[in-house]
Amino acid sequence: MRFHKDEHGQGLAEYGIIILLVGIAVVAALALLGPAVGNLYSSVVTGFPGY
């Protein structure tokens, strides 16, 4: 008689959910901060003479 559930695939599913949430957070951060970072790089490049 078994007294515990068979939970073999549970760990993989939890890791998948964590990776999905981290991916969503990265995409959201890039969407919010992307234009600001692009403007920063543009201002740095235009600050160099000859460019």
PQR file with spaces between the fields and no chain letter, atoms N, CA, C, O and H, PARSE charges and radii, in Angstrom:
ATOM       1  N    MET     1       0.843   -1.186    0.000 -0.4000 1.5000
ATOM       2  CA   MET     1       0.000    0.000    0.000 -0.0000 2.0000
ATOM       3  C    MET     1       0.885    1.245    0.000  0.5500 1.7000
ATOM       4  O    MET     1       1.863    1.322    0.745 -0.5500 1.4000
ATOM       5  N    ARG     2       0.538    2.206   -0.831 -0.4000 1.5000
ATOM       6  CA   ARG     2       1.319    3.443   -0.907 -0.0000 2.0000
ATOM       7  C    ARG     2       0.733    4.486    0.016  0.5500 1.7000
ATOM       8  O    ARG     2      -0.484    4.661    0.086 -0.5500 1.4000
ATOM       9  H    ARG     2      -0.255    2.144   -1.436  0.4000 1.0000
ATOM      10  N    PHE     3       1.609    5.179    0.727 -0.4000 1.5000
ATOM      11  CA   PHE     3       1.170    6.236    1.624 -0.0000 2.0000
ATOM      12  C    PHE     3       1.525    7.625    1.109  0.5500 1.7000
ATOM      13  O    PHE     3       1.126    8.627    1.703 -0.5500 1.4000
ATOM      14  H    PHE     3       2.597    5.037    0.671  0.4000 1.0000
ATOM      15  N    HIS     4       2.272    7.694    0.006 -0.4000 1.5000
ATOM      16  CA   HIS     4       2.636    8.987   -0.580 -0.0000 2.0000
ATOM      17  C    HIS     4       2.264    8.983   -2.064  0.5500 1.7000
ATOM      18  O    HIS     4       2.145    7.936   -2.700 -0.5500 1.4000
ATOM      19  H    HIS     4       2.596    6.881   -0.477  0.4000 1.0000
ATOM      20  N    LYS     5       2.089   10.179   -2.578 -0.4000 1.5000
ATOM      21  CA   LYS     5       1.724   10.316   -3.982 -0.0000 2.0000
ATOM      22  C    LYS     5       2.950   10.161   -4.865  0.5500 1.7000
ATOM      23  O    LYS     5       4.075   10.394   -4.425 -0.5500 1.4000
ATOM      24  H    LYS     5       2.186   11.030   -2.061  0.4000 1.0000
ATOM      25  N    ASP     6       2.732    9.774   -6.092 -0.4000 1.5000
ATOM      26  CA   ASP     6       3.808    9.691   -7.066 -0.0000 2.0000
ATOM      27  C    ASP     6       3.998   11.073   -7.674  0.5500 1.7000
ATOM      28  O    ASP     6       3.156   11.526   -8.449 -0.5500 1.4000
ATOM      29  H    ASP     6       1.817    9.585   -6.450  0.4000 1.0000
ATOM      30  N    GLU     7       5.096   11.754   -7.334 -0.4000 1.5000
ATOM      31  CA   GLU     7       5.334   13.144   -7.728 -0.0000 2.0000
ATOM      32  C    GLU     7       6.598   13.285   -8.562  0.5500 1.7000
ATOM      33  O    GLU     7       7.358   14.233   -8.362 -0.5500 1.4000
ATOM      34  H    GLU     7       5.781   11.387   -6.704  0.4000 1.0000
ATOM      35  N    HIS     8       6.839   12.379   -9.480 -0.4000 1.5000
ATOM      36  CA   HIS     8       8.088   12.408  -10.246 -0.0000 2.0000
ATOM      37  C    HIS     8       8.179   13.603  -11.195  0.5500 1.7000
ATOM      38  O    HIS     8       9.262   14.176  -11.320 -0.5500 1.4000
ATOM      39  H    HIS     8       6.221   11.610   -9.643  0.4000 1.0000
ATOM      40  N    GLY     9       7.121   14.000  -11.858 -0.4000 1.5000
ATOM      41  CA   GLY     9       7.174   15.082  -12.825 -0.0000 2.0000
ATOM      42  C    GLY     9       6.953   16.461  -12.238  0.5500 1.7000
ATOM      43  O    GLY     9       7.012   17.458  -12.958 -0.5500 1.4000
ATOM      44  H    GLY     9       6.242   13.534  -11.757  0.4000 1.0000
ATOM      45  N    GLN    10       6.703   16.532  -10.956 -0.4000 1.5000
ATOM      46  CA   GLN    10       6.364   17.808  -10.330 -0.0000 2.0000
ATOM      47  C    GLN    10       7.537   18.787  -10.327  0.5500 1.7000
ATOM      48  O    GLN    10       7.330   19.970  -10.594 -0.5500 1.4000
ATOM      49  H    GLN    10       6.656   15.722  -10.372  0.4000 1.0000
ATOM      50  N    GLY    11       8.733   18.348  -10.041 -0.4000 1.5000
ATOM      51  CA   GLY    11       9.899   19.237   -9.984 -0.0000 2.0000
ATOM      52  C    GLY    11      10.180   19.893  -11.320  0.5500 1.7000
ATOM      53  O    GLY    11      10.493   21.082  -11.372 -0.5500 1.4000
ATOM      54  H    GLY    11       8.901   17.387   -9.824  0.4000 1.0000
ATOM      55  N    LEU    12      10.073   19.139  -12.398 -0.4000 1.5000
ATOM      56  CA   LEU    12      10.320   19.674  -13.731 -0.0000 2.0000
ATOM      57  C    LEU    12       9.283   20.733  -14.078  0.5500 1.7000
ATOM      58  O    LEU    12       9.619   21.760  -14.668 -0.5500 1.4000
ATOM      59  H    LEU    12       9.819   18.173  -12.356  0.4000 1.0000
ATOM      60  N    ALA    13       8.035   20.495  -13.720 -0.4000 1.5000
ATOM      61  CA   ALA    13       6.984   21.478  -13.990 -0.0000 2.0000
ATOM      62  C    ALA    13       7.228   22.765  -13.213  0.5500 1.7000
ATOM      63  O    ALA    13       7.014   23.858  -13.737 -0.5500 1.4000
ATOM      64  H    ALA    13       7.762   19.660  -13.241  0.4000 1.0000
ATOM      65  N    GLU    14       7.668   22.644  -11.984 -0.4000 1.5000
ATOM      66  CA   GLU    14       7.944   23.838  -11.170 -0.0000 2.0000
ATOM      67  C    GLU    14       9.111   24.637  -11.749  0.5500 1.7000
ATOM      68  O    GLU    14       9.058   25.866  -11.785 -0.5500 1.4000
ATOM      69  H    GLU    14       7.841   21.756  -11.557  0.4000 1.0000
ATOM      70  N    TYR    15      10.152   23.959  -12.199 -0.4000 1.5000
ATOM      71  CA   TYR    15      11.273   24.663  -12.835 -0.0000 2.0000
ATOM      72  C    TYR    15      10.821   25.353  -14.112  0.5500 1.7000
ATOM      73  O    TYR    15      11.267   26.461  -14.410 -0.5500 1.4000
ATOM      74  H    TYR    15      10.195   22.960  -12.170  0.4000 1.0000
ATOM      75  N    GLY    16       9.945   24.712  -14.861 -0.4000 1.5000
ATOM      76  CA   GLY    16       9.423   25.316  -16.079 -0.0000 2.0000
ATOM      77  C    GLY    16       8.642   26.586  -15.792  0.5500 1.7000
ATOM      78  O    GLY    16       8.764   27.572  -16.519 -0.5500 1.4000
ATOM      79  H    GLY    16       9.583   23.812  -14.618  0.4000 1.0000
ATOM      80  N    ILE    17       7.840   26.567  -14.737 -0.4000 1.5000
ATOM      81  CA   ILE    17       7.065   27.751  -14.358 -0.0000 2.0000
ATOM      82  C    ILE    17       7.993   28.878  -13.916  0.5500 1.7000
ATOM      83  O    ILE    17       7.762   30.038  -14.255 -0.5500 1.4000
ATOM      84  H    ILE    17       7.740   25.766  -14.147  0.4000 1.0000
ATOM      85  N    ILE    18       9.030   28.549  -13.170 -0.4000 1.5000
ATOM      86  CA   ILE    18       9.984   29.567  -12.718 -0.0000 2.0000
ATOM      87  C    ILE    18      10.696   30.189  -13.917  0.5500 1.7000
ATOM      88  O    ILE    18      10.853   31.408  -13.980 -0.5500 1.4000
ATOM      89  H    ILE    18       9.218   27.606  -12.895  0.4000 1.0000
ATOM      90  N    ILE    19      11.127   29.363  -14.863 -0.4000 1.5000
ATOM      91  CA   ILE    19      11.808   29.880  -16.054 -0.0000 2.0000
ATOM      92  C    ILE    19      10.867   30.760  -16.866  0.5500 1.7000
ATOM      93  O    ILE    19      11.284   31.788  -17.399 -0.5500 1.4000
ATOM      94  H    ILE    19      10.999   28.373  -14.812  0.4000 1.0000
ATOM      95  N    LEU    20       9.608   30.367  -16.962 -0.4000 1.5000
ATOM      96  CA   LEU    20       8.616   31.170  -17.679 -0.0000 2.0000
ATOM      97  C    LEU    20       8.438   32.535  -17.014  0.5500 1.7000
ATOM      98  O    LEU    20       8.396   33.554  -17.703 -0.5500 1.4000
ATOM      99  H    LEU    20       9.269   29.532  -16.529  0.4000 1.0000
ATOM     100  N    LEU    21       8.333   32.568  -15.694 -0.4000 1.5000
ATOM     101  CA   LEU    21       8.151   33.834  -14.988 -0.0000 2.0000
ATOM     102  C    LEU    21       9.377   34.734  -15.110  0.5500 1.7000
ATOM     103  O    LEU    21       9.241   35.949  -15.258 -0.5500 1.4000
ATOM     104  H    LEU    21       8.367   31.740  -15.134  0.4000 1.0000
ATOM     105  N    VAL    22      10.563   34.152  -15.048 -0.4000 1.5000
ATOM     106  CA   VAL    22      11.781   34.945  -15.217 -0.0000 2.0000
ATOM     107  C    VAL    22      11.845   35.500  -16.637  0.5500 1.7000
ATOM     108  O    VAL    22      12.239   36.650  -16.834 -0.5500 1.4000
ATOM     109  H    VAL    22      10.673   33.166  -14.927  0.4000 1.0000
ATOM     110  N    GLY    23      11.465   34.704  -17.619 -0.4000 1.5000
ATOM     111  CA   GLY    23      11.447   35.178  -18.996 -0.0000 2.0000
ATOM     112  C    GLY    23      10.476   36.331  -19.196  0.5500 1.7000
ATOM     113  O    GLY    23      10.790   37.296  -19.893 -0.5500 1.4000
ATOM     114  H    GLY    23      11.145   33.770  -17.460  0.4000 1.0000
ATOM     115  N    ILE    24       9.308   36.238  -18.592 -0.4000 1.5000
ATOM     116  CA   ILE    24       8.333   37.326  -18.687 -0.0000 2.0000
ATOM     117  C    ILE    24       8.879   38.590  -18.035  0.5500 1.7000
ATOM     118  O    ILE    24       8.697   39.689  -18.559 -0.5500 1.4000
ATOM     119  H    ILE    24       9.053   35.454  -18.026  0.4000 1.0000
ATOM     120  N    ALA    25       9.551   38.439  -16.890 -0.4000 1.5000
ATOM     121  CA   ALA    25      10.130   39.604  -16.212 -0.0000 2.0000
ATOM     122  C    ALA    25      11.225   40.253  -17.057  0.5500 1.7000
ATOM     123  O    ALA    25      11.319   41.480  -17.102 -0.5500 1.4000
ATOM     124  H    ALA    25       9.700   37.547  -16.465  0.4000 1.0000
ATOM     125  N    VAL    26      12.043   39.459  -17.718 -0.4000 1.5000
ATOM     126  CA   VAL    26      13.108   39.999  -18.564 -0.0000 2.0000
ATOM     127  C    VAL    26      12.528   40.748  -19.757  0.5500 1.7000
ATOM     128  O    VAL    26      12.997   41.833  -20.102 -0.5500 1.4000
ATOM     129  H    VAL    26      11.967   38.463  -17.682  0.4000 1.0000
ATOM     130  N    VAL    27      11.516   40.175  -20.381 -0.4000 1.5000
ATOM     131  CA   VAL    27      10.890   40.837  -21.526 -0.0000 2.0000
ATOM     132  C    VAL    27      10.241   42.146  -21.092  0.5500 1.7000
ATOM     133  O    VAL    27      10.345   43.152  -21.795 -0.5500 1.4000
ATOM     134  H    VAL    27      11.135   39.294  -20.100  0.4000 1.0000
ATOM     135  N    ALA    28       9.573   42.141  -19.945 -0.4000 1.5000
ATOM     136  CA   ALA    28       8.943   43.366  -19.448 -0.0000 2.0000
ATOM     137  C    ALA    28       9.990   44.428  -19.133  0.5500 1.7000
ATOM     138  O    ALA    28       9.795   45.602  -19.449 -0.5500 1.4000
ATOM     139  H    ALA    28       9.488   41.324  -19.375  0.4000 1.0000
ATOM     140  N    ALA    29      11.100   44.030  -18.512 -0.4000 1.5000
ATOM     141  CA   ALA    29      12.157   44.992  -18.186 -0.0000 2.0000
ATOM     142  C    ALA    29      12.768   45.575  -19.453  0.5500 1.7000
ATOM     143  O    ALA    29      13.035   46.775  -19.517 -0.5500 1.4000
ATOM     144  H    ALA    29      11.259   43.077  -18.255  0.4000 1.0000
ATOM     145  N    LEU    30      12.992   44.739  -20.458 -0.4000 1.5000
ATOM     146  CA   LEU    30      13.549   45.244  -21.710 -0.0000 2.0000
ATOM     147  C    LEU    30      12.564   46.172  -22.423  0.5500 1.7000
ATOM     148  O    LEU    30      12.972   47.158  -23.036 -0.5500 1.4000
ATOM     149  H    LEU    30      12.775   43.764  -20.406  0.4000 1.0000
ATOM     150  N    ALA    31      11.283   45.861  -22.343 -0.4000 1.5000
ATOM     151  CA   ALA    31      10.293   46.717  -22.986 -0.0000 2.0000
ATOM     152  C    ALA    31      10.227   48.079  -22.304  0.5500 1.7000
ATOM     153  O    ALA    31      10.029   49.100  -22.962 -0.5500 1.4000
ATOM     154  H    ALA    31      10.951   45.059  -21.844  0.4000 1.0000
ATOM     155  N    LEU    32      10.392   48.090  -20.987 -0.4000 1.5000
ATOM     156  CA   LEU    32      10.323   49.356  -20.252 -0.0000 2.0000
ATOM     157  C    LEU    32      11.623   50.148  -20.341  0.5500 1.7000
ATOM     158  O    LEU    32      11.597   51.370  -20.484 -0.5500 1.4000
ATOM     159  H    LEU    32      10.552   47.260  -20.452  0.4000 1.0000
ATOM     160  N    LEU    33      12.754   49.461  -20.256 -0.4000 1.5000
ATOM     161  CA   LEU    33      14.042   50.142  -20.182 -0.0000 2.0000
ATOM     162  C    LEU    33      14.773   50.207  -21.522  0.5500 1.7000
ATOM     163  O    LEU    33      15.781   50.905  -21.635 -0.5500 1.4000
ATOM     164  H    LEU    33      12.774   48.468  -20.139  0.4000 1.0000
ATOM     165  N    GLY    34      14.292   49.504  -22.521 -0.4000 1.5000
ATOM     166  CA   GLY    34      14.966   49.448  -23.811 -0.0000 2.0000
ATOM     167  C    GLY    34      15.206   50.799  -24.453  0.5500 1.7000
ATOM     168  O    GLY    34      16.339   51.090  -24.837 -0.5500 1.4000
ATOM     169  H    GLY    34      13.473   48.937  -22.429  0.4000 1.0000
ATOM     170  N    PRO    35      14.182   51.641  -24.588 -0.5600 1.5000
ATOM     171  CA   PRO    35      14.413   52.949  -25.206  0.2800 2.0000
ATOM     172  C    PRO    35      15.385   53.828  -24.419  0.5500 1.7000
ATOM     173  O    PRO    35      16.172   54.560  -25.019 -0.5500 1.4000
ATOM     174  N    ALA    36      15.344   53.767  -23.110 -0.4000 1.5000
ATOM     175  CA   ALA    36      16.253   54.578  -22.304 -0.0000 2.0000
ATOM     176  C    ALA    36      17.702   54.128  -22.489  0.5500 1.7000
ATOM     177  O    ALA    36      18.608   54.955  -22.588 -0.5500 1.4000
ATOM     178  H    ALA    36      14.704   53.172  -22.623  0.4000 1.0000
ATOM     179  N    VAL    37      17.911   52.812  -22.535 -0.4000 1.5000
ATOM     180  CA   VAL    37      19.267   52.294  -22.743 -0.0000 2.0000
ATOM     181  C    VAL    37      19.748   52.636  -24.145  0.5500 1.7000
ATOM     182  O    VAL    37      20.916   52.981  -24.326 -0.5500 1.4000
ATOM     183  H    VAL    37      17.174   52.140  -22.455  0.4000 1.0000
ATOM     184  N    GLY    38      18.877   52.548  -25.136 -0.4000 1.5000
ATOM     185  CA   GLY    38      19.245   52.915  -26.509 -0.0000 2.0000
ATOM     186  C    GLY    38      19.629   54.377  -26.615  0.5500 1.7000
ATOM     187  O    GLY    38      20.600   54.717  -27.291 -0.5500 1.4000
ATOM     188  H    GLY    38      17.929   52.268  -24.989  0.4000 1.0000
ATOM     189  N    ASN    39      18.881   55.240  -25.958 -0.4000 1.5000
ATOM     190  CA   ASN    39      19.214   56.661  -25.963 -0.0000 2.0000
ATOM     191  C    ASN    39      20.545   56.925  -25.261  0.5500 1.7000
ATOM     192  O    ASN    39      21.315   57.784  -25.689 -0.5500 1.4000
ATOM     193  H    ASN    39      18.092   54.963  -25.408  0.4000 1.0000
ATOM     194  N    LEU    40      20.811   56.194  -24.196 -0.4000 1.5000
ATOM     195  CA   LEU    40      22.082   56.356  -23.483 -0.0000 2.0000
ATOM     196  C    LEU    40      23.248   55.982  -24.391  0.5500 1.7000
ATOM     197  O    LEU    40      24.227   56.724  -24.477 -0.5500 1.4000
ATOM     198  H    LEU    40      20.186   55.495  -23.849  0.4000 1.0000
ATOM     199  N    TYR    41      23.153   54.838  -25.071 -0.4000 1.5000
ATOM     200  CA   TYR    41      24.216   54.426  -25.977 -0.0000 2.0000
ATOM     201  C    TYR    41      24.386   55.422  -27.125  0.5500 1.7000
ATOM     202  O    TYR    41      25.511   55.708  -27.533 -0.5500 1.4000
ATOM     203  H    TYR    41      22.357   54.235  -25.001  0.4000 1.0000
ATOM     204  N    SER    42      23.300   55.939  -27.638 -0.4000 1.5000
ATOM     205  CA   SER    42      23.379   56.916  -28.727 -0.0000 2.0000
ATOM     206  C    SER    42      24.084   58.184  -28.276  0.5500 1.7000
ATOM     207  O    SER    42      24.894   58.741  -29.017 -0.5500 1.4000
ATOM     208  H    SER    42      22.386   55.706  -27.307  0.4000 1.0000
ATOM     209  N    SER    43      23.784   58.641  -27.075 -0.4000 1.5000
ATOM     210  CA   SER    43      24.430   59.855  -26.586 -0.0000 2.0000
ATOM     211  C    SER    43      25.912   59.628  -26.318  0.5500 1.7000
ATOM     212  O    SER    43      26.720   60.538  -26.506 -0.5500 1.4000
ATOM     213  H    SER    43      23.126   58.188  -26.474  0.4000 1.0000
ATOM     214  N    VAL    44      26.278   58.433  -25.885 -0.4000 1.5000
ATOM     215  CA   VAL    44      27.695   58.135  -25.665 -0.0000 2.0000
ATOM     216  C    VAL    44      28.438   58.099  -26.995  0.5500 1.7000
ATOM     217  O    VAL    44      29.535   58.647  -27.108 -0.5500 1.4000
ATOM     218  H    VAL    44      25.623   57.693  -25.733  0.4000 1.0000
ATOM     219  N    VAL    45      27.851   57.460  -28.001 -0.4000 1.5000
ATOM     220  CA   VAL    45      28.510   57.352  -29.310 -0.0000 2.0000
ATOM     221  C    VAL    45      28.643   58.727  -29.955  0.5500 1.7000
ATOM     222  O    VAL    45      29.683   59.026  -30.542 -0.5500 1.4000
ATOM     223  H    VAL    45      26.960   57.015  -27.910  0.4000 1.0000
ATOM     224  N    THR    46      27.618   59.567  -29.862 -0.4000 1.5000
ATOM     225  CA   THR    46      27.707   60.894  -30.477 -0.0000 2.0000
ATOM     226  C    THR    46      28.661   61.805  -29.719  0.5500 1.7000
ATOM     227  O    THR    46      29.081   62.832  -30.253 -0.5500 1.4000
ATOM     228  H    THR    46      26.773   59.324  -29.385  0.4000 1.0000
ATOM     229  N    GLY    47      29.011   61.453  -28.493 -0.4000 1.5000
ATOM     230  CA   GLY    47      29.968   62.249  -27.724 -0.0000 2.0000
ATOM     231  C    GLY    47      31.400   62.072  -28.173  0.5500 1.7000
ATOM     232  O    GLY    47      32.251   62.910  -27.874 -0.5500 1.4000
ATOM     233  H    GLY    47      28.670   60.618  -28.059  0.4000 1.0000
ATOM     234  N    PHE    48      31.685   60.983  -28.895 -0.4000 1.5000
ATOM     235  CA   PHE    48      33.032   60.746  -29.383 -0.0000 2.0000
ATOM     236  C    PHE    48      33.247   61.545  -30.663  0.5500 1.7000
ATOM     237  O    PHE    48      32.378   61.569  -31.535 -0.5500 1.4000
ATOM     238  H    PHE    48      30.993   60.303  -29.138  0.4000 1.0000
ATOM     239  N    PRO    49      34.380   62.187  -30.776 -0.5600 1.5000
ATOM     240  CA   PRO    49      34.644   62.935  -32.027  0.2800 2.0000
ATOM     241  C    PRO    49      34.890   61.976  -33.193  0.5500 1.7000
ATOM     242  O    PRO    49      35.508   60.923  -33.039 -0.5500 1.4000
ATOM     243  N    GLY    50      34.395   62.369  -34.341 -0.4000 1.5000
ATOM     244  CA   GLY    50      34.599   61.573  -35.537 -0.0000 2.0000
ATOM     245  C    GLY    50      33.489   60.612  -35.827  0.5500 1.7000
ATOM     246  O    GLY    50      33.588   59.863  -36.799 -0.5500 1.4000
ATOM     247  H    GLY    50      33.893   63.225  -34.466  0.4000 1.0000
ATOM     248  N    TYR    51      32.433   60.584  -35.043 -0.4000 1.5000
ATOM     249  CA   TYR    51      31.320   59.654  -35.298 -0.0000 2.0000
ATOM     250  C    TYR    51      30.073   60.398  -35.643  0.5500 1.7000
ATOM     251  O    TYR    51      29.035   59.782  -35.889 -0.5500 1.4000
ATOM     252  H    TYR    51      32.353   61.193  -34.254  0.4000 1.0000
